[in-house]
Amino acid sequence: MLDTERYEDLREVVAARAIMCVEGEGPLQYTGAITRPVLLLPEGAPEAVWVHAKAPRDRAAAVEALYTALHLATAHGPRPHRLADAEDLIVAELARTPRLVVVLGAHELRTAALEMLYGMWAHQVPGGFAWVLAGRSGKLESVLARPALASLRSCVLLRHRA
């Protein structure tokens, strides 16, 4: 069953290229709460890029997940060894084509990974993509309460609990 309010809010976030948080008790809840609205976005909406950062969920893992999700290996080959080089390719791709970046399990990302994503969104590709942080209830709030993530937290446009 589609939560109409969540769908409408997602459309608003996509149009504004803003940030949305979706929380649920577990992976099935927060993943399910965002998957259907994303799949029902109208034709012409930015392509969704699904990011599943794997252990240790640090900056390198986030870069690897984005590089893979954006299919950059097709055009550029394997991910460059230097993270900065890979990040430059990711930024160029996000600037070239608007996307909706959906980060599943965002509560497990380390501060450096979230700072990197926020930096791309706010400074390197301003207005270039919308993103959704989906994670476990309570834990995602705790992660966003970290002092280093105050700027990110202040930019979250909408929050939903599944």
N, C-alpha and C positions, 0 to 999 in steps of 0.2 A: 504494500500500500504506500502510495506516495504522500509524503508530508508536503502539502501545497505551500505552506509558509516557508519551509526550508528551500523548496524549489525556487520560489519567487525571490527569496533572499540570495540564493546562489546566482540567479540571473542579475540581480543588482550588483553583486560583488564582481561578476564577470564584466558587466558594463562599465563599472567604475575602476576596474583593474585593482581591486582592493584585496584585503585579507579577511578570511572567515575561519573561525574555529568551530569544529564539530567534535563533541565528546560523547562517549558511550562507555558502558561498564566494561566492555571487552572488545577485542578486534572485530567480532561479528557485528556488534552494535554500531561502532563508529564507522566501520567500512561500509556496512549496509546503509547507514544513514546518509552517506554522501554519494554512493555509487549510482543509485537510481536517478537522483536529480541531475547528476553529471551526464548520464546517458540520455536523458530527455531534453538536454539543452537544444535549442533550435538550430537548424541549418545555418551556417555562417558564424556560429559561436566559435571561439578559439578552441583549438584541439586540446584535449586533456592529456596531460603528461602525468603518469602515475609513478610516484617515487616510493620505493620500499627500501629505506636505508637498512643495511645489514650490520651486524655486530662488527666493530664496536660502536657504530652509529656516530662516528666523529666526522670531522670535515672531509677527510679522504673518502669515507664511505658515502657521504652525501654527494660529493663530486662524482664518484663512480656511478652512483644511482642515477644522477641527472644526465651524465654523459651517455649512459646506456638508454635511458628513457627517451632521450632526444634523438637517438639513432645516429649519433655523431661519428661512430666508427665507420659507417657506410661512406661518409664523405672525407673523413680525416684519418681513418685507420684507428688502431688501438689508442686508448687514452694515453696522452703524454704522461711521462713519469713525473714531471713537475706539476704540482697541483695548480699553480698560477697559470700555466699554459692551458691546462684543461678548463679552468674557470674562464679564461678569455674566450675559448671556443663556445662554451655554454652561454656566456653573456652575448656573444655575437649572434648566436642562434635565437635566443630569447628576444633580442632587439629586432631581428629580421622578421620574425613571425610571432604575433601575439599568441600566448598559450595560457591555459589554466593549469597550474602546477598543483597537484594534490599530493600531499605528504601524509602517508599512512603511518601510524605509530610515532607521530611527532613527539609524543611524551618521552620517547626513549632517545631522542637526539641530544647530543651534548651541546653545550652553549656555543662552541665554536662553529658547529654546523648550522645552527639557527642564525647566528650572526652573519655567516656567509650568505645564506639565503636572503636574509633581510637586506644585506648590503647590495646584493644583486637587484632586488626589487626596488629599494629606495634610492640608490645612488647610481648604479651602473646601467640599469634598464628602467629608469623611472617611467611609470605608466605603461610598461611593456607587457606585463602579465599579472593576472590575478592568481591568488593561491589560497589553498585550503589546508589548514593544519588539522588533521584528524587524529585523535588519541583518546586515551583512557581518562574517564572523568576523575577530577581531583588531581591526577598526576600532570595532565597538560597544564592546568592552572598553576600548579607548583613550578613547573618548568618556566612558564612565562613570567612568574613572579621573581625570577632571578634578576638581581640588579643590572647585570650586563645586558639584559633583554628588555629593559624599560622602554626603549624606543620602539621596538617591535610590538610590545604589548599595547602601547598607546595608539598604534596604527590599526589594530584589529577593528574592523568595521562591525562585524556581526558575530555572535556566538550562539551555538545551538547545543542542546543536550538531547541525545537519542533516547 
